[in-house]
Amino acid sequence: MDKMRKRKFNTYYWTCIVVAVCLLIVSNIEWERIISGLMASIAIPFYGFDERGAYAFPDGDEDDLESE
């Protein structure tokens, strides 16, 4: 992964965290909803678009081959 793309994803992740912290401090929204929104907004792009997600979540087929 090139450095520019990696920096864009890192900036996106930090922005999501800052927005969630600000929402926790300022709003009366339940904290469970804020945290679940944060987890979804980080996990979906990390798994789907960020190439680092392939290392964190390997395919199930590879796990089956290693166990044989």
ROPA-29085 format. One record per residue: residue number from 1; residue in one letter; y, x, z of N, C-alpha, C in turn. Coordinates in Angstrom, 1 decimal, decimal comma. Last residue first. Layout:
N
nr=NUM | rest=a | ny=Y | nx=X | nz=Z | cay=Y | cax=X | caz=Z | cy=Y | cx=X | cz=Z .
...
***
This chain:
68
nr=68 | rest=e | ny=-28,7 | nx=-4,4 | nz=8,0 | cay=-30,0 | cax=-4,2 | caz=7,4 | cy=-30,6 | cx=-2,8 | cz=7,5 .
nr=67 | rest=s | ny=-26,1 | nx=-4,4 | nz=8,8 | cay=-27,1 | cax=-4,7 | caz=9,8 | cy=-28,5 | cx=-4,5 | cz=9,3 .
nr=66 | rest=e | ny=-24,6 | nx=-3,9 | nz=6,6 | cay=-24,7 | cax=-2,8 | caz=7,6 | cy=-25,8 | cx=-3,1 | cz=8,6 .
nr=65 | rest=l | ny=-24,7 | nx=-6,3 | nz=5,2 | cay=-25,3 | cax=-5,1 | caz=4,6 | cy=-25,5 | cx=-4,0 | cz=5,6 .
nr=64 | rest=d | ny=-23,2 | nx=-8,0 | nz=6,8 | cay=-24,6 | cax=-8,3 | caz=6,7 | cy=-25,3 | cx=-7,0 | cz=6,1 .
nr=63 | rest=d | ny=-20,6 | nx=-6,9 | nz=6,6 | cay=-21,2 | cax=-6,8 | caz=7,9 | cy=-22,7 | cx=-7,1 | cz=7,7 .
nr=62 | rest=e | ny=-20,1 | nx=-7,5 | nz=3,9 | cay=-20,2 | cax=-6,1 | caz=4,3 | cy=-20,9 | cx=-5,9 | cz=5,6 .
nr=61 | rest=d | ny=-19,9 | nx=-10,2 | nz=4,0 | cay=-21,0 | cax=-9,6 | caz=3,2 | cy=-21,2 | cx=-8,2 | cz=3,6 .
nr=60 | rest=g | ny=-17,5 | nx=-10,8 | nz=5,4 | cay=-18,8 | cax=-11,0 | caz=6,1 | cy=-20,0 | cx=-10,4 | cz=5,3 .
nr=59 | rest=d | ny=-14,9 | nx=-8,5 | nz=5,1 | cay=-15,7 | cax=-9,6 | caz=4,5 | cy=-17,0 | cx=-9,6 | cz=5,3 .
nr=58 | rest=p | ny=-12,8 | nx=-7,5 | nz=7,9 | cay=-13,6 | cax=-7,2 | caz=6,7 | cy=-14,4 | cx=-8,4 | cz=6,3 .
nr=57 | rest=f | ny=-9,9 | nx=-7,5 | nz=9,1 | cay=-10,9 | cax=-8,6 | caz=8,9 | cy=-11,7 | cx=-8,3 | cz=7,7 .
nr=56 | rest=a | ny=-8,6 | nx=-5,1 | nz=9,1 | cay=-8,7 | cax=-5,8 | caz=10,4 | cy=-9,8 | cx=-6,9 | cz=10,3 .
nr=55 | rest=y | ny=-8,6 | nx=-4,4 | nz=6,4 | cay=-9,2 | cax=-3,5 | caz=7,4 | cy=-9,5 | cx=-4,2 | cz=8,7 .
nr=54 | rest=a | ny=-7,2 | nx=-6,5 | nz=5,3 | cay=-8,6 | cax=-6,2 | caz=4,8 | cy=-9,3 | cx=-5,3 | cz=5,8 .
nr=53 | rest=g | ny=-4,7 | nx=-6,3 | nz=6,3 | cay=-5,6 | cax=-7,4 | caz=6,9 | cy=-7,0 | cx=-7,1 | cz=6,4 .
nr=52 | rest=r | ny=-3,3 | nx=-4,5 | nz=4,9 | cay=-3,8 | cax=-4,0 | caz=6,1 | cy=-4,8 | cx=-5,1 | cz=6,8 .
nr=51 | rest=e | ny=-2,3 | nx=-6,0 | nz=2,8 | cay=-3,5 | cax=-5,2 | caz=2,5 | cy=-4,1 | cx=-4,7 | cz=3,8 .
nr=50 | rest=d | ny=-1,1 | nx=-9,2 | nz=3,2 | cay=-1,0 | cax=-7,8 | caz=3,6 | cy=-2,3 | cx=-7,1 | cz=3,5 .
nr=49 | rest=f | ny=-2,0 | nx=-11,8 | nz=2,4 | cay=-1,2 | cax=-11,0 | caz=1,5 | cy=-1,1 | cx=-9,5 | cz=1,9 .
nr=48 | rest=g | ny=-3,8 | nx=-13,0 | nz=4,3 | cay=-3,8 | cax=-13,4 | caz=2,9 | cy=-3,1 | cx=-12,4 | cz=2,0 .
nr=47 | rest=y | ny=-3,4 | nx=-12,0 | nz=6,9 | cay=-4,8 | cax=-12,1 | caz=6,3 | cy=-4,8 | cx=-12,3 | cz=4,8 .
nr=46 | rest=f | ny=-0,7 | nx=-12,1 | nz=7,1 | cay=-1,4 | cax=-10,8 | caz=7,4 | cy=-2,8 | cx=-10,9 | cz=6,7 .
nr=45 | rest=p | ny=0,0 | nx=-14,8 | nz=6,5 | cay=0,4 | cax=-13,7 | caz=5,6 | cy=-0,3 | cx=-12,4 | cz=5,8 .
nr=44 | rest=i | ny=-1,4 | nx=-15,9 | nz=8,8 | cay=-1,7 | cax=-16,3 | caz=7,5 | cy=-1,2 | cx=-15,3 | cz=6,4 .
nr=43 | rest=a | ny=-0,3 | nx=-14,7 | nz=11,2 | cay=-1,7 | cax=-14,5 | caz=10,8 | cy=-2,0 | cx=-14,9 | cz=9,3 .
nr=42 | rest=i | ny=2,4 | nx=-15,5 | nz=11,4 | cay=2,0 | cax=-14,0 | caz=11,3 | cy=0,6 | cx=-13,9 | cz=10,7 .
nr=41 | rest=s | ny=2,4 | nx=-18,2 | nz=11,6 | cay=3,3 | cax=-17,5 | caz=10,6 | cy=3,1 | cx=-16,1 | cz=10,5 .
nr=40 | rest=a | ny=0,6 | nx=-18,6 | nz=13,6 | cay=0,3 | cax=-19,0 | caz=12,3 | cy=1,1 | cx=-18,3 | cz=11,3 .
nr=39 | rest=m | ny=2,0 | nx=-17,5 | nz=15,8 | cay=0,7 | cax=-17,0 | caz=15,4 | cy=0,3 | cx=-17,4 | cz=14,0 .
nr=38 | rest=l | ny=4,3 | nx=-19,2 | nz=15,8 | cay=4,4 | cax=-17,7 | caz=15,6 | cy=3,1 | cx=-17,1 | cz=15,2 .
nr=37 | rest=g | ny=3,1 | nx=-21,6 | nz=16,4 | cay=3,8 | cax=-21,4 | caz=15,1 | cy=4,0 | cx=-20,0 | cz=14,8 .
nr=36 | rest=s | ny=2,1 | nx=-21,0 | nz=19,0 | cay=1,2 | cax=-21,4 | caz=17,9 | cy=1,8 | cx=-21,2 | cz=16,5 .
nr=35 | rest=i | ny=4,5 | nx=-20,6 | nz=20,3 | cay=3,6 | cax=-19,5 | caz=20,2 | cy=2,6 | cx=-19,8 | cz=19,1 .
nr=34 | rest=i | ny=5,7 | nx=-23,2 | nz=20,1 | cay=6,4 | cax=-22,0 | caz=19,6 | cy=5,4 | cx=-20,8 | cz=19,3 .
nr=33 | rest=r | ny=3,8 | nx=-24,7 | nz=21,4 | cay=4,1 | cax=-25,0 | caz=20,0 | cy=4,8 | cx=-23,8 | cz=19,4 .
nr=32 | rest=e | ny=3,9 | nx=-23,7 | nz=24,0 | cay=2,7 | cax=-23,6 | caz=23,3 | cy=2,9 | cx=-23,9 | cz=21,8 .
nr=31 | rest=w | ny=6,5 | nx=-24,3 | nz=24,9 | cay=6,2 | cax=-22,9 | caz=24,6 | cy=4,9 | cx=-22,8 | cz=23,8 .
nr=30 | rest=e | ny=8,2 | nx=-27,1 | nz=23,6 | cay=7,1 | cax=-26,6 | caz=24,4 | cy=6,7 | cx=-25,2 | cz=23,9 .
nr=29 | rest=i | ny=11,7 | nx=-26,8 | nz=23,2 | cay=10,4 | cax=-27,0 | caz=22,6 | cy=9,4 | cx=-26,4 | cz=23,5 .
nr=28 | rest=n | ny=14,3 | nx=-26,5 | nz=24,0 | cay=13,4 | cax=-27,1 | caz=25,0 | cy=12,1 | cx=-27,5 | cz=24,3 .
nr=27 | rest=s | ny=15,7 | nx=-23,1 | nz=23,3 | cay=15,3 | cax=-24,5 | caz=23,0 | cy=14,5 | cx=-25,1 | cz=24,1 .
nr=26 | rest=v | ny=16,2 | nx=-20,5 | nz=24,1 | cay=17,3 | cax=-21,4 | caz=23,9 | cy=16,9 | cx=-22,9 | cz=23,8 .
nr=25 | rest=i | ny=13,8 | nx=-19,0 | nz=24,6 | cay=15,0 | cax=-18,9 | caz=25,5 | cy=15,9 | cx=-20,1 | cz=25,4 .
nr=24 | rest=l | ny=12,2 | nx=-19,6 | nz=22,5 | cay=11,7 | cax=-19,7 | caz=23,8 | cy=12,8 | cx=-19,8 | cz=24,8 .
nr=23 | rest=l | ny=13,8 | nx=-18,9 | nz=20,3 | cay=13,4 | cax=-20,3 | caz=20,5 | cy=12,9 | cx=-20,6 | cz=21,9 .
nr=22 | rest=c | ny=13,8 | nx=-16,1 | nz=20,7 | cay=15,1 | cax=-16,9 | caz=20,8 | cy=14,8 | cx=-18,4 | cz=21,0 .
nr=21 | rest=v | ny=11,1 | nx=-15,6 | nz=20,2 | cay=11,7 | cax=-15,3 | caz=21,5 | cy=13,0 | cx=-16,1 | cz=21,7 .
nr=20 | rest=a | ny=10,9 | nx=-16,4 | nz=17,5 | cay=10,1 | cax=-17,1 | caz=18,5 | cy=10,7 | cx=-16,8 | cz=19,9 .
nr=19 | rest=v | ny=12,7 | nx=-14,6 | nz=16,2 | cay=13,0 | cax=-16,0 | caz=16,2 | cy=12,2 | cx=-16,8 | cz=17,3 .
nr=18 | rest=v | ny=11,3 | nx=-12,2 | nz=16,8 | cay=12,6 | cax=-12,4 | caz=17,3 | cy=13,0 | cx=-13,9 | cz=17,3 .
nr=17 | rest=i | ny=8,9 | nx=-12,7 | nz=15,3 | cay=8,9 | cax=-12,5 | caz=16,8 | cy=10,2 | cx=-12,7 | cz=17,4 .
nr=16 | rest=c | ny=9,8 | nx=-12,8 | nz=12,7 | cay=9,1 | cax=-14,0 | caz=13,3 | cy=9,1 | cx=-13,9 | cz=14,8 .
nr=15 | rest=t | ny=10,9 | nx=-10,2 | nz=12,4 | cay=11,8 | cax=-11,4 | caz=12,4 | cy=11,1 | cx=-12,6 | cz=13,0 .
nr=14 | rest=w | ny=8,5 | nx=-8,7 | nz=12,6 | cay=9,5 | cax=-8,6 | caz=13,6 | cy=10,5 | cx=-9,8 | cz=13,6 .
nr=13 | rest=y | ny=7,3 | nx=-9,6 | nz=10,2 | cay=6,7 | cax=-9,8 | caz=11,4 | cy=7,7 | cx=-9,7 | cz=12,6 .
nr=12 | rest=y | ny=9,2 | nx=-8,7 | nz=8,2 | cay=8,9 | cax=-10,1 | caz=8,4 | cy=8,2 | cx=-10,4 | cz=9,7 .
nr=11 | rest=t | ny=9,1 | nx=-6,0 | nz=8,6 | cay=10,3 | cax=-6,7 | caz=8,9 | cy=10,1 | cx=-8,1 | cz=9,0 .
nr=10 | rest=n | ny=6,5 | nx=-5,5 | nz=7,8 | cay=6,8 | cax=-5,2 | caz=9,2 | cy=8,1 | cx=-5,9 | cz=9,5 .
nr=9 | rest=f | ny=6,7 | nx=-6,3 | nz=5,1 | cay=5,8 | cax=-7,0 | caz=6,0 | cy=6,2 | cx=-6,8 | cz=7,4 .
nr=8 | rest=k | ny=8,5 | nx=-4,3 | nz=4,2 | cay=8,8 | cax=-5,7 | caz=4,1 | cy=8,0 | cx=-6,6 | cz=5,0 .
nr=7 | rest=r | ny=7,0 | nx=-1,9 | nz=4,7 | cay=8,3 | cax=-2,2 | caz=5,5 | cy=8,7 | cx=-3,6 | cz=5,4 .
nr=6 | rest=k | ny=5,0 | nx=-2,3 | nz=2,8 | cay=4,7 | cax=-2,2 | caz=4,2 | cy=5,9 | cx=-2,5 | cz=5,1 .
nr=5 | rest=r | ny=6,6 | nx=-2,1 | nz=0,5 | cay=5,9 | cax=-3,4 | caz=0,8 | cy=5,5 | cx=-3,4 | cz=2,2 .
nr=4 | rest=m | ny=7,4 | nx=0,6 | nz=0,7 | cay=8,4 | cax=-0,5 | caz=0,6 | cy=7,7 | cx=-1,9 | cz=1,0 .
nr=3 | rest=k | ny=5,1 | nx=2,1 | nz=0,6 | cay=5,9 | cax=2,1 | caz=1,8 | cy=6,9 | cx=0,9 | cz=1,8 .
nr=2 | rest=d | ny=2,2 | nx=0,6 | nz=-0,9 | cay=3,4 | cax=1,4 | caz=-0,9 | cy=4,2 | cx=1,2 | cz=0,3 .
nr=1 | rest=m | ny=-1,2 | nx=0,9 | nz=0,0 | cay=0,0 | cax=0,0 | caz=0,0 | cy=1,2 | cx=0,9 | cz=0,0 .
***
